[in-house]
Each structure stands twice: as C-alpha cells, then as structure tokens.
Amino acid sequence: MVKTKLPEYLQSSLWSYDISQMDKDRSKTLIITQVINYGDERQLAWMKENYSLPEIEEVVTHPQRGMWWREKLRYWLGVFGKIIDPLRFEVAIIDLVNPKTKLMTEFFKRVDLEKHAAA
C-alpha cells in the first residue's frame, strides 16, 4: 500500500501531529475531525476533494470523544441533516473548563449496554 502524503498547509489544523508520518487513509477520522474543527477554506476544500461525502458523514455522525467544538459539530450534523444521540453529542464536545465525569459514566454505561444487546 502506498502512503499518501499530506500537504504542508494542513499542518495548522494538525499542529500536534507529525504530518510527514501520517497517512491520508489510515488517519482519515482524525484528519477530517481536525480540518472541520480548525481548518480554513483551503483545508476544507482539500478534505472534500480527498474524502467522499459518505466518509465525512461517517466521521460527523460518529464523533470521537472530546474532539469537537460544539458549533462545528452542530453545523456539520445540519449539513448532513442528521441528529445523533444527545449523550453521544455531549461526550464529543471539547470542554476545557468542566470535566464531564457523570456524563462520561453514563455514556460508557450506555455503550456497554449496547454491546451486550448486540451480542
């Protein structure tokens, strides 16, 4: 498999990562999340050229914990006309001031219940 290099101008959205070591496909979720949260028009255009709408939608509708700015996630869910579980939404939001201990506990209880129900 050939590793696809990322353009240098993505570094400002991926400031804490060594983009020379990242692969466009293997780091897809992280790249899409960071570009949506921090990217400029050029970076967003690159994202749309390099990832399909279903790939972007998948990242938005299954947001990673503690990685999203509220207004960005809300906006992009609207772009795709999607609503996600309110608990999943809140757990995905970056909150630098107030840790969400109770919320996280409830989230993991729900995730555990979903795993057992699927089994």
C-alpha positions as CSV (number, residue, x, y, z in Angstrom):
1,M,0.0,0.0,0.0
2,V,1.4,3.4,-1.0
3,K,1.3,6.0,1.7
4,T,-0.4,9.2,0.6
5,K,1.5,12.3,1.8
6,L,-0.5,15.2,3.3
7,P,0.0,18.7,2.0
8,E,2.1,21.0,4.2
9,Y,-0.8,23.5,4.6
10,L,-2.7,21.0,6.7
11,Q,-0.2,21.4,9.5
12,S,-2.1,24.3,11.1
13,S,-5.1,22.0,11.6
14,L,-2.9,19.1,12.7
15,W,-0.5,21.2,14.8
16,S,0.3,18.5,17.4
17,Y,1.0,15.7,14.8
18,D,3.9,15.0,12.5
19,I,2.0,15.1,9.2
20,S,5.0,13.7,7.4
21,Q,4.3,10.4,9.3
22,M,0.6,10.4,8.7
23,D,-1.3,8.6,6.0
24,K,-4.4,10.1,4.4
25,D,-6.4,6.9,4.6
26,R,-5.2,5.5,8.0
27,S,-5.7,8.8,9.7
28,K,-8.9,9.7,8.0
29,T,-11.1,10.2,11.1
30,L,-8.5,12.4,12.8
31,I,-7.8,14.5,9.7
32,I,-11.5,15.0,8.9
33,T,-12.3,15.9,12.6
34,Q,-9.3,18.4,12.9
35,V,-9.9,20.0,9.5
36,I,-13.6,20.6,10.3
37,N,-12.8,22.0,13.7
38,Y,-9.8,24.1,12.8
39,G,-9.4,24.3,9.0
40,D,-9.6,27.2,6.7
41,E,-11.3,27.3,3.3
42,R,-8.3,25.7,1.5
43,Q,-8.1,22.9,4.0
44,L,-11.9,22.2,3.9
45,A,-11.7,22.2,0.1
46,W,-8.8,19.6,0.3
47,M,-10.9,17.5,2.7
48,K,-13.8,17.5,0.3
49,E,-11.6,16.6,-2.7
50,N,-9.9,13.7,-0.8
51,Y,-12.7,12.2,1.1
52,S,-16.2,11.2,-0.1
53,L,-19.3,12.8,1.4
54,P,-20.2,9.4,3.0
55,E,-16.7,9.2,4.6
56,I,-17.1,12.7,6.0
57,E,-20.7,12.0,7.1
58,E,-19.5,8.9,8.9
59,V,-16.9,10.9,10.9
60,V,-19.5,13.6,11.8
61,T,-22.3,11.2,12.8
62,H,-19.9,9.1,14.9
63,P,-17.9,11.8,16.6
64,Q,-14.8,11.0,18.7
65,R,-15.0,11.8,22.4
66,G,-13.8,15.2,23.4
67,M,-12.6,16.2,19.9
68,W,-15.3,18.6,18.6
69,W,-16.2,22.2,19.1
70,R,-20.0,22.4,19.8
71,E,-20.8,24.8,17.0
72,K,-18.8,22.9,14.4
73,L,-20.4,19.5,15.2
74,R,-23.9,21.1,15.3
75,Y,-23.3,22.8,11.9
76,W,-22.0,19.7,10.1
77,L,-24.7,17.5,11.5
78,G,-27.1,20.0,9.9
79,V,-25.2,19.9,6.6
80,F,-26.0,16.1,6.5
81,G,-29.5,16.5,8.0
82,K,-28.6,14.2,10.9
83,I,-29.4,14.0,14.5
84,I,-27.3,11.9,16.9
85,D,-28.0,10.7,20.4
86,P,-27.7,13.8,22.7
87,L,-25.4,11.9,25.1
88,R,-23.1,11.0,22.2
89,F,-23.2,14.6,21.1
90,E,-22.3,16.0,24.6
91,V,-19.5,13.5,25.1
92,A,-17.9,14.5,21.8
93,I,-17.7,18.2,22.8
94,I,-14.5,19.8,23.9
95,D,-14.9,21.2,27.4
96,L,-11.6,22.6,28.7
97,V,-13.2,24.0,31.9
98,N,-15.7,21.5,33.2
99,P,-14.9,17.8,33.1
100,K,-18.0,15.7,32.4
101,T,-17.5,12.9,34.8
102,K,-21.1,12.0,35.3
103,L,-21.8,12.3,31.6
104,M,-18.9,10.1,30.7
105,T,-20.0,7.5,33.2
106,E,-23.5,7.4,31.7
107,F,-22.0,7.3,28.2
108,F,-19.9,4.2,29.0
109,K,-22.8,2.5,30.7
110,R,-24.9,3.0,27.6
111,V,-22.1,1.8,25.3
112,D,-21.7,-1.3,27.4
113,L,-25.4,-2.0,27.3
114,E,-25.4,-1.6,23.5
115,K,-22.6,-4.0,23.2
116,H,-24.4,-6.6,25.3
117,A,-27.7,-6.1,23.5
118,A,-25.9,-6.7,20.1
119,A,-24.3,-9.9,21.3
